[in-house]
Amino acid sequence: MKPIILISSVLNLKDSKNNYLLNKNYVDAIRSAGGIPILAPVTNDLNDIKLYVSMCDGLLLPGGEDVSPIILEEEPLRGIGYINIERDKFEFELFNEFRKHKKPILGICKGCQIIALSTGGKIYQDIFIQHGNTIEHSQPEEQLDELFHSVSIDENSKLYELFNSSKIRVNSWHHQAISSIGKNMKVTAKSIDGIIEAVESLDGLIMGIQWHPELLFKKHRKQLSIYKYLINQCIKIKKT
Ligand SMILES: [Mn+2]
């Protein structure tokens, strides 16, 4: 049976019509990689979250709003975008439950930062203010299916095994990033300015990617290997 992948889904804060929101490309990528996507709306009910986790084989934490400065215990910096603390809390609980049951997790963009914070790492609220000298990490939104900046990949990583290359080009649409990684995690890719662009857990069950492979894979097929990795890990876990 195909692995069932839970994807968190949130209210669209930009409209007042109470629509839930998830970019179709996440669903397309999970399906193309061989999984069944299930969209889960934000809840703070821990029992419901446990049920979700028991129903699903793996977790996809998608991109989204900025992490709340309340979660970070910091003051908001200039340029902060939409925040959604209910979503942040939901995704932390999802992460904890999936992790507790050793079920695979893929975090994209904001999801990558949720992974860092969930494992005891830290993030920059704004790389352009806090990191100093960076290259451009914000492509025009309508060009996110195009490759943009390069990243160097650690040869001792699952990510390297997927691309079989120590340097690839990726797209980029973020102003936050991981500043320090958490326990049992390692950095697997960086851009030339030192911004962390990918992480994975030492046990290989968690992968965090700062770029958006789901927006690239239709033109750049190799990028689907990141989603295939999640699905293959789920298949492997189910067999044991
Ligand atoms: Mn970037």
Boltz pocket constraint, residues with backbone or C-beta under 6 A from the ligand:
constraints:
  - pocket:
      binder: B
      contacts: [[A, 136], [A, 137], [A, 149], [A, 171], [A, 172], [A, 173], [A, 174], [A, 191], [A, 197], [A, 210]]
      max_distance: 6.0
